Amino acid sequence: MRTIGNIPHPSLTISIFSMNDKYQIRFEAGPMEQLFKIPHTEVNGIEGIKQLVDDDFLQKVTERFNEMYVSFKEAKSRLK
């Protein structure tokens, strides 16, 4: 896997990788991560990925992270 770029964001780490004819777009927030894989043929390089990762997409990613955080917090509280 080779890192080919990053997308700046104030609260998320967004990394772009290339491996086996697919791009991997990794979003990280604290201990959680989301990973999306897309074939090279479906987007036009890093610029195509930046177009894909628009405000609407980022909004959904953020909402999913919030849901993940709540689920994780609830699961940890059941350990006590």
ZAZAPA-918927 format. One line per 3 residues: number of its first residue (from 1); their letters; for each residue x, y, z of N, C-alpha, C. Coordinates in steps of 0.02 Angstrom, whole numbers, plus 50000, padded with zeros to 5 digits. Atoms other than C-alpha are relative to their C-alpha. Last residue first. Example, Ala and Ser with C-alpha at 12.3 -4.5 7.8 and 13.67 -1.06 7.14 Angstrom:
// ZAZAPA-918927
2	SA	49958,49941,49997,50684,49947,50357,49961,50055,50037 ~ 50045,49941,50000,50615,49775,50390,50045,50060,50000
This chain:
// ZAZAPA-918927
80	KLR	49991,49982,49930,49092,49918,51720,49957,49959,50046 ~ 49945,50040,49972,49101,49833,51550,50008,50013,50075 ~ 50027,50065,49978,48929,49899,51501,50054,49956,50030
77	SKA	50034,49990,49936,49000,50076,51497,49971,49935,50026 ~ 49950,49994,49946,49125,50023,51364,49965,50007,50067 ~ 49971,50066,49990,48983,49965,51250,50051,50001,50056
74	EKF	50050,50042,49967,48890,50129,51273,50028,49930,50014 ~ 50006,49975,49931,49047,50230,51232,49950,49958,50039 ~ 49940,50021,49965,49079,50125,51076,49997,50020,50074
71	SVY	50002,50073,49992,48901,50145,51015,50059,49975,50041 ~ 50052,50015,49951,48905,50333,51047,49996,49925,50012 ~ 49976,49978,49934,49072,50352,50958,49949,49982,50054
68	MEN	49950,50048,49978,49014,50249,50808,50023,50017,50071 ~ 50036,50061,49982,48858,50355,50790,50048,49947,50027 ~ 50037,49985,49939,48964,50514,50795,49961,49938,50024
65	FRE	49952,49999,49945,49084,50439,50668,49964,50014,50066 ~ 49984,50070,49985,48936,50398,50555,50050,49995,50057 ~ 50057,50028,49965,48876,50579,50566,50013,49927,50020
62	TVK	50000,49972,49933,49050,50639,50519,49942,49972,50042 ~ 49944,50031,49965,49058,50523,50369,50001,50023,50072 ~ 50021,50068,49984,48884,50581,50315,50055,49963,50038
59	QLF	50053,49995,49949,48936,50764,50325,49978,49930,50022 ~ 49967,49988,49935,49098,50725,50232,49950,50005,50056 ~ 49967,50062,49981,48998,50651,50087,50032,50007,50069
56	DDD	50053,50048,49982,48886,50804,50079,50029,49934,50024 ~ 50030,49982,49935,49035,50923,50086,49946,49951,50022 ~ 50027,49933,49996,49127,50834,49944,49968,50013,50068
53	VLQ	50004,49984,49929,49240,50683,49951,49977,50072,50008 ~ 50044,50049,49968,49202,50628,49772,49989,50018,50074 ~ 50068,49983,50022,49279,50787,49700,49949,49953,50033
50	KIG	50019,49938,49966,49436,50758,49804,49930,50023,49980 ~ 50017,50018,49931,49441,50579,49741,49979,50062,50039 ~ 50065,50033,50001,49434,50639,49562,49977,49980,50069
47	EIG	50050,49947,50012,49577,50759,49594,49930,49971,49998 ~ 50012,49964,49937,49678,50618,49672,49948,50055,49991 ~ 49944,49986,49954,49664,50512,49517,49978,50036,50063
44	NVE	49942,49974,50035,49521,50525,49392,50054,50021,50050 ~ 49985,49929,49986,49391,50415,49473,50063,50019,49963 ~ 50062,49963,49985,49303,50251,49430,50011,50074,50016
41	THP	50037,49983,50061,49447,50164,49339,49938,50043,50013 ~ 49966,49945,50035,49562,50168,49491,49959,50024,49940 ~ 49954,50018,50054,49437,50057,49581,50030,50062,49967
38	IKF	50029,49983,50065,49363,50127,49743,50050,49982,49945 ~ 49958,50023,50056,49390,50071,49921,49964,50015,49935 ~ 50038,50010,50062,49317,50164,50070,50049,49980,49945
35	LQE	49960,50011,50059,49389,50154,50245,49955,49985,49941 ~ 50043,50024,50054,49315,50222,50405,50044,49995,49938 ~ 49981,49989,50069,49418,50242,50563,49947,49972,49953
32	MPG	50043,50030,50052,49391,50258,50748,50025,50016,49931 ~ 49985,50072,50006,49511,50284,50895,49960,49965,49944 ~ 49985,50032,49936,49513,50475,50873,50015,49926,49989
29	AEF	50022,49953,49948,49437,50521,50705,50011,49965,50067 ~ 49985,50018,49930,49514,50439,50552,49976,50057,50046 ~ 50020,49945,49956,49452,50438,50372,50013,49977,50072
26	RIQ	50006,50014,49928,49541,50322,50252,49984,50064,50038 ~ 50008,49935,49967,49514,50331,50064,49986,49986,50073 ~ 50031,50008,49935,49581,50176,49979,49999,50070,50032
23	YKD	49983,49947,49952,49615,50186,49794,49965,49982,50065 ~ 50054,49965,49964,49608,50025,49698,50030,50056,50041 ~ 50045,49967,50047,49716,49943,49563,49939,50032,50034
20	NMS	50036,50049,50040,49798,49828,49692,49946,50031,49955 ~ 49979,50070,49993,49847,49966,49813,49956,49956,49957 ~ 50010,50038,50062,49840,50156,49812,50027,49930,50012
17	FIS	49951,50052,50015,49816,50258,49970,49984,49968,49933 ~ 50016,50035,50062,49727,50420,50011,50058,49952,49985 ~ 49941,50024,50036,49727,50489,50188,49977,49961,49938
14	ITL	50023,50032,50062,49595,50596,50274,50062,49982,49959 ~ 49941,50015,50040,49630,50641,50455,49975,49961,49940 ~ 49988,50068,50023,49473,50720,50524,50068,49995,49967
11	SPH	50011,50048,49945,49438,50876,50629,50011,49927,49981 ~ 49987,49975,49931,49498,51027,50528,49993,49947,50055 ~ 50065,49993,49967,49513,50939,50359,50013,50020,50072
8	PIN	50003,49963,49937,49656,50932,50234,49928,50006,50026 ~ 50048,49945,50010,49646,50794,50104,49995,50037,50066 ~ 50042,49985,49943,49798,50682,50100,49952,50056,49980
5	GIT	50023,49933,49985,49897,50601,49962,49959,50004,50063 ~ 49994,49955,50058,49976,50453,49875,49975,50070,50014 ~ 50036,49937,49987,50014,50337,50020,50011,50046,49940
2	RM	49959,49940,50008,50069,50168,49951,49957,50061,50013 ~ 50043,49942,50000,50000,50000,50000,50045,50061,50000
